[in-house]
Every structure is written in structure tokens, then in C-alpha cells.
């Protein structure tokens, strides 16, 4: 059972966060180990495993980038040890950003502007019904995912 199925969502790169929270609380209430304290050992173990799975799924699904990555994994578009090659134009832009950061001549707002541009480029694809996505569109989502991961690493470096 994948995380989307667990939460009774369609497999998609985006999900409704308010619905996610409601479904999380419902599942935790249903499978919380305290509800199985008088049950046999097997049911207690299953309850613990389900509760753990629900928590892991929630961590992934509440994070937009992790949700997209998980979606791409399910679609067979990425693997854990993949070495994805980002477009050279993007890498050149990121090299300039890194140089500006190293020189102390960088504003976070510039990176936020880059993120907005990247988000706008993919919105028409991410909003589509998953069953209508073409291979080319899945590849666009994959490129978007790796660009966002790259930007996240830069932002994490800036906040350290």
C-alpha cells in the first residue's frame, strides 16, 4: 500500500493539505496503539506498524517537494540512487548564485524570484489530471523536482 492509497488520495504530485490533516487525524484515531491495549499481541503489533506508516506517510505528503518525489517514484520516473543531470542553463544560473553567496553579495529575495519562475513553468502540468500526463510532462515534473531540490539545498545552506 502506498501513501496515497493509505490516505485514500489519487496518486498525484499535489494534494489538498486540509484534507490531508483531516485524514491523518482520522487514521491516527483509528489505528492509535492505545486503542489496541487490550487486544492480542498480533493486533497490537499491527496497530504500531500502521501508526508508524501513517506518520511516515504524513511527513512525506505534507511536504510539497517530498510529495512530488514520492509521486515520481511511484510513476517509475526516479530512483533513489539516480544521478539526474539538470539543464546547463540552470546550473550556470546556480553557479552565479553560489558565487554571489560566497562573496556575501546575495539577497534571498533573488532566490525566491527564481523559485517563483520555476513554479510558474510547471503549474499547467502539475494541475492536470494524472491520467492525462504524457511522458514528456512527467519528465518536466522530474526536472522541476530536481531544480527545487537544488534550490532547497542552497536555501538550507543560507539558513545554517
C-alpha positions in Angstrom: 0.0 0.0 0.0 1.5 3.3 -1.0 1.0 6.6 1.0 -1.7 7.9 -1.4 -3.8 4.7 -1.0 -3.3 4.8 2.7 -4.8 8.3 2.8 -7.4 7.4 0.1 -6.0 10.0 -2.3 -5.5 9.7 -6.0 -1.8 9.4 -7.0 -0.9 13.0 -7.8 2.0 15.4 -7.5 -0.1 17.7 -5.4 -2.7 17.0 -2.7 -5.1 19.0 -0.6 -3.4 19.8 2.7 -6.5 20.5 4.7 -7.9 17.1 3.6 -4.5 15.5 4.5 -4.7 16.8 8.0 -8.3 15.6 8.5 -7.5 12.2 7.1 -4.3 12.0 9.2 -6.3 12.6 12.4 -8.9 10.1 11.4 -6.3 7.4 10.6 -4.4 8.0 13.8 -7.5 7.8 15.9 -8.4 4.6 14.1 -5.0 2.9 14.5 -3.6 4.5 17.6 -1.9 1.8 19.7 -3.8 2.9 22.8 -7.0 1.6 21.2 -5.4 -1.9 21.0 -4.0 -2.1 24.5 -6.5 -4.9 25.4 -6.1 -6.7 22.0 -3.8 -9.7 21.4 -0.1 -9.2 20.6 -0.6 -9.5 16.9 -3.2 -6.8 16.7 -1.0 -4.5 18.9 1.9 -5.1 16.6 -0.2 -4.3 13.5 -1.5 -1.2 15.2 2.0 0.0 15.9 3.1 -0.7 12.4 0.1 1.1 10.9 0.6 4.1 13.2 4.2 4.3 12.1 3.3 4.0 8.5 0.7 6.8 8.9 3.3 9.0 10.5 5.8 8.4 7.7 3.2 9.0 5.0 2.1 12.2 6.7 5.7 13.5 6.8 6.0 12.9 3.0 2.6 14.1 2.0 2.6 17.3 4.0 5.8 18.4 2.2 5.2 19.5 -1.4 8.7 18.6 -2.6 8.6 15.2 -0.9 5.1 14.5 -2.3 6.4 15.2 -5.9 9.4 13.0 -5.3 7.2 10.2 -4.0 4.8 10.6 -6.9 7.7 10.3 -9.3 9.0 7.2 -7.6 5.5 5.6 -7.9 5.4 6.5 -11.6 8.9 4.9 -12.0 10.4 8.2 -13.1 13.1 8.4 -10.4 15.2 6.0 -8.3 16.9 6.6 -5.0 20.5 6.4 -6.4 19.7 8.3 -9.6 22.2 10.9 -10.8 20.0 13.4 -12.6 21.6 15.9 -14.9 20.0 19.3 -14.6 20.0 21.6 -17.7 23.2 23.5 -18.1 21.5 26.9 -18.2 20.0 26.2 -14.8 23.4 25.0 -13.4 25.1 28.2 -14.8 22.5 30.3 -13.0 23.0 28.4 -9.8 26.8 28.8 -10.1 26.3 32.5 -10.3 24.0 32.4 -7.2 26.6 30.4 -5.3 29.4 32.8 -6.3 27.3 35.7 -5.0 26.6 33.9 -1.8 30.3 33.2 -1.3 31.1 36.9 -1.9 28.4 38.0 0.5 26.6 39.8 -2.3 23.4 37.9 -2.4 19.8 38.5 -1.3 17.4 35.7 -0.5 14.7 37.5 -2.5 16.6 36.8 -5.7 16.4 33.0 -4.9 12.7 33.4 -4.1 12.3 35.0 -7.5 14.0 32.0 -9.2 11.7 29.7 -7.3 8.6 31.6 -8.4 9.7 31.3 -12.0 10.3 27.6 -11.7 6.9 27.1 -10.1 5.1 29.1 -12.8 6.8 27.0 -15.5 5.3 23.8 -14.2 1.9 24.8 -12.8 0.0 23.9 -16.0 1.4 20.4 -15.9 1.0 19.7 -12.1 -2.6 20.8 -12.2 -3.5 18.3 -14.9 -5.3 15.0 -14.2 -2.5 12.5 -13.7 -4.1 10.0 -16.2 -3.7 12.7 -18.9 0.0 13.3 -18.2 2.3 12.5 -21.1 5.8 11.0 -20.8 7.2 14.5 -21.7 5.1 16.1 -19.0 6.3 13.6 -16.4 9.8 14.5 -17.4 9.0 18.2 -16.9 7.8 17.3 -13.4 11.0 15.4 -12.8 13.2 18.3 -13.9 11.1 20.6 -11.7 11.6 18.3 -8.7 15.4 18.2 -9.1 15.6 22.0 -9.6 13.5 22.5 -6.4 15.8 20.1 -4.5 18.8 22.1 -5.7 17.3 25.4 -4.6 16.3 23.9 -1.3 20.0 22.9 -0.6 21.0 26.5 -1.3 18.4 27.9 1.0 19.3 25.4 3.7 23.0 26.5 3.3 21.9 30.1 3.7 20.0 29.4 6.9 22.8 27.5 8.6 
